[in-house]
Amino acid sequence: MGMVYRRSVAGTGTKPSGARSPDTAHGKREICPTCGTRFWAVWWVKYYVNGVPLRESTGTEKEAEARKILKRKEGRALSGEPLLPRVDRMRYEEAAADLRTHYRTTGERGEVESETRLAHLDPFFRGQRLSALGGADVSWYIAARQAEGAASGTINRELGVLGRMLPLASENRKLLRLPVIHRLKQAKPREGFFERGQFEAVKGRMRPDLQVAVTIENAFGWRCQNEVLTLQRSQVDLGACTVRLAPGTTKNNEGRPVYLTPELVELFRAQEERVVLLEMELARPVPWLFPHFDKRYRGRRVQDYRIAWRNAYLEATLDLERLEGAARQQRRAELRAALARKEMPGLLRLIRHDFRRTAVRNLVNRGCPSAWR
């Protein structure tokens, strides 16, 4: 059996704690005439669901209205209907936690990628109530990220995570109204391609093992960090001249076998010999095709070669510009400063992701239209 009541103001009245007041006006008036206890104006309800007592504020100062609310809640509890939580109390943190759980259990998005996007959303929206979040808040977030120098494409991907979080909160009955999220107009997609001479100029400035990695990228358009550098020696079959990406290791979770060109067969064979020599020096197996060969990380997998690529890019650009001596040193300093500003100076103006477009274009030119899929 439920009840309606008003909460007392702490520290008022003379009634002993836990004792029942004999005055029928106790809790009905603002101040009890017998013990002097003061009460808040808003009425609360207490009812039971599966034997568990629940207490909620009705938000009304009228007792009759509070009793109607109590009857509705008791009726829904008896009929087994779901009792919606107070959506006006739900905050961004709870929705973000639900989204993280969703990504972790379903695999809909990579955990590292989602955390990268949420790292910018969390500080801005933390503490905000979901019911009060609207288009103006999204516009303020866009303005804040633009002030930090974020690109439109980056902001749109972060808004995409927010746009997945809010419908999920609605599915969990924690949000009744979805705000409208407007995306930004992104810059025109890149159209850069590596021509053979440009590729050879950059490749020739890299160490031998990384020359194998960039050749794979240029030939097949594989992703550098997730597909090329994660290759294990067991995935390479030089007898059959094939390399296979195992299912679950690619972005679409599908396996991807390829046949090696004669050039790649020789490069793979030389790389295999380097890794075997490294195993003999370390006296332990090295499963990776691209391990570190020097310093304290010997034998561990190469995670990225961003710095080596940048240095090779700079030197190849200087070679193409045919600069020597002091002019070469001055131009090198200018190029480094431009790269620090995330500009692509010089004659090349290319990035590693251009390998993917280059590989697709070359495969299509050779009669492989399925490369676009």
N, C-alpha and C positions, 0 to 999 in steps of 0.2 A: 504494500500500500504506500503510495507516494504522499508527499506533503509539499505545501508552499510555505516559505518563511522569508524573513528579512534578516540579514546578517547584522549582528551587533557591532557597535564601534568599540574597539579594544580600549580597555582602561576606564570605561564608564560603568556606573551602577554599583550597587552594594550587594547584589545577589552572589552567594558563594558559587565558586566554579563547580559545574556539574549539577547544581540543585535546580529543581523546577520551581518556577514562580507560580504562586496561586492566583495571581491576577490574570483574568481573561484578556485584558488589554495588553498584556506583555507581548511585544512583537507586532501588535496591530497599530500602535501609534508611534510617532516619532520618538517620544520619550515615555518609558513605562512610569505610570504614576506611583507605583509601589516601591520599586528598587532604583528608579532613576536611570536605567540603562537606555542609551541612545541607539537608534537603529538607522541603517542606511535606507534610502527611499526605494531602491530597486528590489523587486521580489526575486527570490531564487526558488528552484524546484528540486526535489529529491525524489528519485524513483529507482527502480531496480531492473536490471537486465541480467538474466541468468544468475540471479542471486547476488549480483555485484551492485552496490549502491553507486548511483551517478548523481552528481550535483552540477547544475548549470544555472547561469543567470538568464532570466527571461528578458531582461532589457526593458521591462515595463514597471511603472510605479503603481499600477492598478491591480488589486488583488484578484478581481474577477477575471481579468485578462490572463493573469498568471495561472489561475486554475484551469482555464481553457487550454493553455499551452501544456500544462501537466497532463490533462486528459489525452491530448493528441499524442504526446510522447509515450504514455502508458499503453495506448491503443496500438501504436506501431511496435512497441516492444513485445506485446502479447501476440501480435500477428506475425512476428518474425521478420518484419520489414527492416531494411538497413537504416540505421540511425546516422545521418550525415554529421560529420564533425563541424565544429564552428569554423567555417571557411574564412571568416574575417580575422581569425587568429593565425592562419597559416602564413609562414614566412618563407622567404627565398631559400634559406638554408635547408629546410625540409624538402623542398622540391628538388634542390640540387643533389641532396643525398639520395632521393628516389631515382634520379636520373643516373647517378653513378652506379647504383645497384642494378638498374635496367641494362646499362651498357655492359657491366661485368657479367651478368647472367645470360644475356642474349648474344653478346658478341656483335651487336649492331654497329658499334664503332670501337676502334682501338682505344685501350685505356690511356696510353701515352698521349694520343692525339686529343682525346676529350679533356684530359687534364690540362693540356696546353691552352685550349679554348677557355675552360672554366677558370684558369688562373687569372684571366682578365675580367671575367664576369663577376666572380665572387667578391672582390673588393668593392666594386661599384654598387651591386645590388644587395649586399649583405645587410640584414636587418629590416629590409622592406617587406611589407605585407603583400602577398600575391594578389589579394583582391583590389589593392590600390595601385598596382603596377599597370601603367598605361603607355600609350604611344609617346607621350611627352618624355617619360623616363628613358625609353629607347632612344629618342632623339638626343637627349642629354648624354647618353652613353656613346653614341656615335660621335658627337662633338668632342667628347673627352678623348676618345681613341684617335681621332684625327689630329688633335692637338699633340698627341704623343708620337705622331708620324706614322701611324699604322695605315697600310694600303687598304683600298676599298674592298679588294678580294678577301683580305684577312678579316676585316670587320664583318663582311657578309658570312664568313664561315663561323664566326663567333655568334652572330645573330641566328645562324642555323641551329646551333646548339641550344640557344635560348628558345627558339621556335619549336624545338623538340621537347624541351623541359616543360613548357606550359601546357601543351595538350596532354602530356603524360600526367601532370597534376590534375587536369580535368578528368581524365580517365579514372584516377584514384579518388575522385569526388572531393578534391581539396581546392578546386577552383571552378567557379560557376560561369565566369565570363572571360573569354580569351581576348587579349588586346591585339590590335592590328600592328604587325611588324613590317615596316617598309624596308626593303633592301636598297643598297646603293648601286648606282650604275658603275660597273667595273670597267677598267681600262681595256682597250682592244687586246685580244690575245696575241701573244708573241708569235712571230713568224720566222724566227731565226733558224738557219740550217748550217751545219758544219760542212764546208766544202773539203775536198780531200786534202788540199794543200794546207788549209787552216788546221785541220785535225792533225796532220803529220807534224806541223810546227809545234803544237802544244804537246803532243804525245812524246816527241823527241826530247823534251825538256823534263820529263818525268822519269823516276827510277824504274828499273825493269819490271818489278812486280806490279806496279801501278799502271804500266803500259798495257799489261794484260787486261786489267780491270776496265780501262777506258776503251780498249778495243772491243770488249764484250758489249759495253754500253753503246758504242757507235754501230756495231753490227746488228744487235738484236733489240736495242731500245729498252733493255732491262733497267729497273730502278737501282740506283747505286747502293744505298745503305741497306735496303730491305731484300734485295735479290742478288746483287753481284757480290758484295763483300761478305754475305752470309753463306756463300757457297762452301760446301765441304768436298773434300777430295773424293769421297764415295759417290758424289753425284756426277763425277766426270768419268766417262768410259772412252779412253783414247783408242781402244781397239775398234769400237764401233763409231768413233768420232762423234760422240753425242754428249750433251750436258742436259740434265733434267732438273727442273725446279719441282720439288715435291708438293703435292696438294696441301693447302693450308699455309704455305709460306709466301704466297703471292697476295696481291691486294684483293683479287676476286676469289681467293682460296682454291683456284684451279691449278693443276699441274701444267708444266710447260716444257716439253722436250724440244731441243733444237739440234741440228746437225752442224758440226764445226767446219769452217772453211780451212783449206790447207794452211793459211797463215795462222789461224787460231790454234790448229793442232800443234804447230811448232812452238807457239808461245806457251800453250798449256804444258807441253812436254818440258820446256825449260823451267817453267814455274814449279812443276812437280819435282824436278831435280833440286831446285833451291830449297823446297820444303823438306825433302828427304835429308839433305845435308844439315838443315836446322834440327831435325829430329836426332840425328847422330850427335850433334853438339850438346843438345839438351838431355839426351838419354831418356827421352819420353816421347810418346806419340803426339803428333800435332794434326788434328783432324781438319783444320781450316785450310782452304786454298790460298787465302790471303792473310797470313799471320804477320806480326811484327818481326823484323829480322835483327833489330838492334835495340840497345838501351834496355831499360828495366821491363819493358812489355814484351820481351822476346817470347814467341810462341802463342801469345794472345791474338785474338782476331782483330784486324783493323776495323775500327768503327766508322771512320770517315777519312777522307783525304782532302778536306777543304783547303788546308794551308798549302799542301803540295800542289793542288790544282791552281790556287791563286798565284803562287810563285812561277809555275810553268806558264800560266797565262801571261804574266807580266813579261817574262823573258821572251816568249814567242812574239808578243806584240812589239817589243824592242827590236827583235830580229827582222820582222816584217817592215819596220820603219827604217831599218838600216842605220841605226845610230851607234856611235862608238865613243869611247873616252868620256869626257866631262859631260857632253851632251846626253850620253846614255844614262849617266848617273842622275842628272837633273830630271830627265824624262821619267826615270824609274820612280823618283820621289813624287812626281806629279801623279803618276798612275796609282801609286799606293794611297795617296791622299784621296783620290777620286773613288777608289774601291772602298775606302773607309766610309765614304758618304753614300755607299751602295749604288754608285754609278758604274756604268760599263764603258770605260773610255777606250781609246785606241782603235786599231783597225778591225779587231775581231768582234767586239761587242756581243759576245756569246756567253751563255751559261751552260752548266752541265745538263740541265733539263732539255736543252736543245738537241741532245743526243737522241731523245725519244722521237722527236719529229723527223730528224735526219734518218733514223733507221726505218721508220714507216715509209718515208718518201722513197728511199732506196729500194725497199722491198716491193713497193708498188711498181716502181720503174722496171723492176726485174720480172714483173708478171705475177705478183702475189697480192691481189686485191683484198684478200681476207685479212691482211695486216691491219686494215683500218678497224677491225672489230675488236 
